[in-house]
Amino acid sequence: MTSTIESIGDYYACASISKRTSPPTHVMNRGIFVQGLGCVLSGIWGSGNGSTSYSNNIGTITITKVASRRVVQVAGLIMISLSLVGKAGAIFIGIPDPILGGMFCFIFPLITAVGIQTLSEICLESSRNIFIISFALFNGLAVSQWAASNPNSIKTGSTDFDSLLQILLSTGMFIAGVTGFILDNTVAGTDRERGLTERNATEETSSKIRDTTYDLPWGMEYIQKTKFFQWIPISPTYNDILNKLGR
């Protein structure tokens, strides 16, 4: 759940930085679907970790000004090739901690800036929004720190449920996201304050423009001719059926 929330934010942030239109519904569906498929394959292969998007890469786009998918694909092939060479892994492991610390000091502030940039659609002059943002950030930091420092404080009688709550409460992103979601939907505010007016206008424009950036690299002619694909949530033509149904 936390990974899905993070990924949705990453998709919007990546589109904004790349100067592309807002990701349509089928793109969000396809991204989460592929992410889930990657997690399933990771479990089958026994890698011990899931697949998700990384906000670090969004910060890298900001630095390099390179958002080409071809570059990412080539970089992925290089990383796969290097993973087969033990000496290459030893080089990365041997990087001194001060260098890694300096790199983190540069990248993570950029990630924070990218996250704040996604709030540009809301009214930051509203005291309502300022309170929600600040309280959500504080709650995420405070609760996650408390849960990490007191791992045995949660005792509901079920070990599995205790572990689940411990993981969720230790994840600052999840706590901050849930807090912001609840407050944004319960504290009274206009659509303009909440950013819904601008977001709806942006999504409506995106659906009319039909940016080919989000199309699949192959098979688009067949997909567009086959009406069946309009009913598949991850299909590039899924938005067409949404527009016909009035969402």
N, C-alpha and C positions, 0 to 999 in steps of 0.2 A: 504494500500500500504506500509506504513512504517513498519507495523507488518510483512508483507511478506518478505520484505528486511531483517529485523532483523532475522527472522526465518531461511532463507536460510543460512545466516552467522552462525547461531547457529548450524545448521545441520553439516556443514563442520567442525566447531570448535570442536563439540562433537566427531565426527569421528576421528579427529586428536588426541585429548586428549586420547581417548579410544584405540588408536593404531589400528584402523580398516581402511579398504580401503575407498577411497573416495565414498560418497553416490552416487549411480547411479540415472539415471533420474527418474525412477519410485518411488524411495524413496522420492525425492524432491516433486514430484507430490502428493504422498500420504500424506506427511506431511502437505502441504498447503491445500489439500482437507479436511483433518480431522480438521485442524484449522478453515477453513471456516464453516464446519459443526457444530463445537462447538460454533462458533459465532451465527449461525442461531438458535441453540437450546437455547443459552443464551437469545436471543431476544424473543423466544417463551415463555420461562419460566419467563421472566421479571427480570432477574438478574441484568441488567443494565451495564454489562461489558462483553467484548468479551474474547475469549480464544486465547492464543498465547503462544509461547515458551518464557522462561525467561533466559536471559544471566546469572542471579544469579546462576541458577542451574548448568551452565557450570563451573562456578567458584567453586561450591561445589564439583564437580567431581575432580577438580584439588587438592582440599584439602584432601578429603576422599579417593581418588583413587578407588572409587566404582562407576561403570558405569552399573551395572546390571539392566535390565529393571524390573526384579522381585522385587528388592528392592524398586524401584520407585512405582510399583503397590501396594505393601504392605503399603508404606508410604501414598499413596493416599487413601487407605481404612481407615487407621488410622485417616487421616485428615477429611474424610467424617464423621466418627464416632464421632470425637471430635466436629464437627460443630453442632451436635445434642444436645450437652451438654452445657448449658449456662455458667456454672462455668468454663469450660475449656477455653472458649473464654475470660472470665474475667481475667484468669491468664495471657494470652498473652497480653491483653490490659494493664495489670498492670506492664509490664516490663518497668523499668525506661529508660528514654530517653538516659542517658549516656551509658547504655549497648547497646542500639540499635545503637547509634552513633559509639561506638567502633567496633561493628560488621560490620557496613557499611564501616568503614575505612579499614577493613581487606578484605572484599569481593569485593568491587567495584574496588580497584586497581588490584585484580586478574582478574576481568572481562575485564579491560583495557588491561592487559597483554595477555589474551586469544585473544582479538581482534587484537592486534598487531601481535600475533603469526600467524594469518591467512595470514599475508602479507609475510610470509617466502618464498613463491614461486616467488615473484618478486625480481628484482635486487635493493636492498636498497643502492647500491653504485651509482646509477644513479641519477643525479641532477634532471632529469625530474620527477622521482618518488617521490623524497624527496619534491619537490615543490608541486606536486599534493596532497600528503598526508597532508602536513602541511597546505596548503591553504584550503583544504576540512575541516579539523578539525577546523581551525580558523573561516571559514565562517559559519560552523554549530553552533559554540558557539556564534558568534557575532550576526547573523541574528535572531536566536531563542531568545536571550536575548533582542534584540530590539523589536521583536514582542510581547514578554511577557510584556515588560515595556510600550508599546504603543498599547494597545488593540483596540483603536478607530481610528488608523491612516489609516486603509485601508477602502476606501469608493469608491466602483465601481458602486453604484447605486442599487445593488442587495444585500439584507441582507443575503440571503443564501450563495451567492458566497463569500461575505465578511467573513462570518463565516468559510467557507471552507479554504480560503486563510489564515485566522488567525490561524487555527489549523495546517495547513501544515508548515507555516513559524515559528510557535512556537515549532515545533518538530526538535530539533537539529540533530537527527539521519537522518531524511529525507533530510534536507538541505545538510548535509555533504555527504550523499550517492549520491544525485543528482549531486552535485558539482564534486565529484570524478568521477562519471560515465561520465559526459560531458567532463571533462578534459582528462580522460584516452582515450576517443574515438576521441578526436580532436587534442590533442598534439601528434606530431609524436614520435613514439617509436618502437623498434623492438619487436618481439614476446617474446624474452628472457627477455627483460626489463619488459614487461607487465606481465610476468609469464605464458603466454599462452603455451609456449613450455612444461614446467614442468606439467602444469595442464592437457594438452591434453594427455601427456604420462601417467599420473596418472589415468585419466579416462579410457584410452584404456586398461591399465593393470587391472583396476577394472572390466571392462566388460568381460574380458577374464577369470578372476579368479572366478567370480560368488560367491561372499561371501554370505554364507547362513545366516549371521547375519541379513540381511535385508529381509529375507523371513518372511511370515506370520506364526504365531505360529500354525496354523491349516489349513487344506484344500489345502496344497501345491501340493499333488499328483493329486488332481482333477483339480487344476488350470493349472498344467503343461500338463495334458492330453487334456484339452479343448483349442483348437486353438483360440476360440473367445476371450479369455482373453488377447491374445497378442495385441489386438487392444485397450485395455482399459488402459489409461495412468497411473492409480494407481496400475495396476497389476504387480506382481513380474516378469512376463514373458514379460513385455512390451519392455524391452531392447533387447529381441531377435528379435522382428520385426524391431527395429531401426537398429540393426546390419545388417539385411538382406537388408534393404533399403539404407544402407550406411549413416544413419542419415540425 
